[in-house]
Amino acid sequence: MVRRLFWVGVGVALTVVVLRKGRAVAEEYLPKGTTELVDGVGRLSGALRTARAEFAAGMAEREQELRRELVGDVDLDALRAERPQRTAALREVFDARTGRTRTVPADWAGPTEDPDDDDGYTFF
């Protein structure tokens, strides 16, 4: 345990020395203002990361608002559980109106299923 702690300390000390010496060499051999430019780029990238995170958070919040306005306070799990009965009732009503019996593919989920919906969002 002590040996590991010793080598961790050596690693930390070497890292600090290399960073300080590296900055000194960079300031000595690079044109004036280059290190400030690199620091500025680092600050700019940090600001862009922050802006992106805030934008993503705002987008997620707006999506929740839109979903709440579209669906309301409906229990989606209950609607999904009732889906087979509602689909069967719609099929019976349609068949009674048209006076014919339709053959429906077994894998067809019903009129409320969007086959192009890859995200799994169902609003019915």
C-alpha positions as CSV (number, residue, x, y, z in Angstrom):
1,M,0.0,0.0,0.0
2,V,2.8,2.4,0.9
3,R,4.7,1.5,-2.3
4,R,1.6,2.3,-4.4
5,L,1.1,5.6,-2.6
6,F,4.7,6.5,-3.2
7,W,4.5,5.8,-6.9
8,V,1.3,7.9,-7.2
9,G,3.1,10.7,-5.5
10,V,6.0,10.4,-7.9
11,G,3.6,10.4,-10.8
12,V,1.8,13.6,-9.6
13,A,5.2,15.3,-9.0
14,L,6.5,14.4,-12.5
15,T,3.2,15.6,-14.0
16,V,3.5,19.0,-12.3
17,V,7.2,19.4,-13.3
18,V,6.5,18.4,-17.0
19,L,3.6,20.8,-17.2
20,R,5.5,23.8,-15.8
21,K,8.6,23.1,-17.9
22,G,6.4,22.6,-21.0
23,R,4.7,25.9,-20.5
24,A,8.1,27.6,-20.0
25,V,9.5,26.1,-23.2
26,A,6.3,27.0,-25.1
27,E,6.5,30.6,-23.9
28,E,10.2,30.8,-24.8
29,Y,10.0,29.4,-28.3
30,L,6.5,30.3,-29.5
31,P,5.7,33.8,-30.8
32,K,4.3,36.2,-28.3
33,G,0.5,35.9,-27.8
34,T,0.3,32.3,-28.9
35,T,-0.3,30.9,-25.4
36,E,-3.0,33.5,-24.8
37,L,-4.6,32.5,-28.1
38,V,-4.6,28.9,-27.0
39,D,-6.1,29.8,-23.7
40,G,-8.7,31.8,-25.5
41,V,-9.6,28.9,-27.7
42,G,-10.0,26.7,-24.6
43,R,-12.3,29.3,-23.0
44,L,-14.3,29.5,-26.3
45,S,-14.7,25.7,-26.5
46,G,-15.9,25.7,-22.9
47,A,-18.4,28.4,-23.7
48,L,-19.7,26.4,-26.7
49,R,-20.0,23.3,-24.6
50,T,-22.1,25.3,-22.0
51,A,-24.3,26.8,-24.7
52,R,-24.9,23.4,-26.3
53,A,-25.8,21.9,-22.9
54,E,-28.2,24.7,-22.2
55,F,-29.8,24.4,-25.7
56,A,-30.3,20.7,-25.2
57,A,-31.9,21.2,-21.8
58,G,-34.2,23.9,-23.2
59,M,-35.1,21.6,-26.1
60,A,-35.9,18.7,-23.7
61,E,-38.0,21.0,-21.6
62,R,-40.0,22.3,-24.6
63,E,-40.5,18.7,-25.9
64,Q,-42.1,17.9,-22.5
65,E,-44.3,20.9,-22.7
66,L,-45.5,20.1,-26.2
67,R,-46.1,16.4,-25.3
68,R,-48.1,17.5,-22.2
69,E,-50.2,19.9,-24.4
70,L,-50.7,17.2,-27.0
71,V,-51.6,14.3,-24.8
72,G,-52.7,16.1,-21.6
73,D,-53.1,14.3,-18.3
74,V,-54.0,11.0,-19.9
75,D,-52.5,7.8,-18.6
76,L,-50.7,6.4,-21.6
77,D,-50.2,3.0,-20.1
78,A,-53.9,2.6,-19.6
79,L,-54.5,3.6,-23.2
80,R,-52.0,1.2,-24.5
81,A,-53.6,-1.6,-22.4
82,E,-57.0,-0.7,-23.9
83,R,-55.6,-0.6,-27.5
84,P,-56.5,-4.2,-28.5
85,Q,-60.2,-3.8,-27.4
86,R,-60.5,-0.4,-29.1
87,T,-59.0,-1.8,-32.3
88,A,-61.3,-4.8,-32.3
89,A,-64.3,-2.5,-31.7
90,L,-63.2,-0.3,-34.6
91,R,-62.9,-3.3,-36.9
92,E,-66.3,-4.5,-36.0
93,V,-67.9,-1.1,-36.6
94,F,-66.1,-0.8,-39.9
95,D,-67.1,-4.2,-41.0
96,A,-70.7,-3.6,-40.0
97,R,-70.9,-0.4,-42.0
98,T,-69.4,-1.9,-45.2
99,G,-71.1,-5.2,-44.9
100,R,-68.1,-7.2,-45.7
101,T,-65.5,-9.2,-43.8
102,R,-62.0,-8.0,-44.2
103,T,-58.8,-10.0,-43.9
104,V,-56.3,-8.1,-41.9
105,P,-52.7,-9.1,-41.6
106,A,-52.0,-10.7,-38.2
107,D,-49.1,-8.3,-37.5
108,W,-51.1,-5.1,-38.1
109,A,-51.5,-3.3,-34.8
110,G,-54.5,-1.2,-35.8
111,P,-55.4,2.3,-37.0
112,T,-53.5,4.0,-34.2
113,E,-50.2,2.4,-35.0
114,D,-47.8,4.4,-37.2
115,P,-45.5,2.0,-39.0
116,D,-43.0,4.8,-39.6
117,D,-42.7,5.6,-35.9
118,D,-39.2,4.4,-35.0
119,D,-38.9,6.5,-31.8
120,G,-41.6,4.6,-30.0
121,Y,-43.7,7.7,-29.3
122,T,-47.4,6.8,-29.4
123,F,-49.9,9.5,-28.8
124,F,-53.1,7.5,-29.2
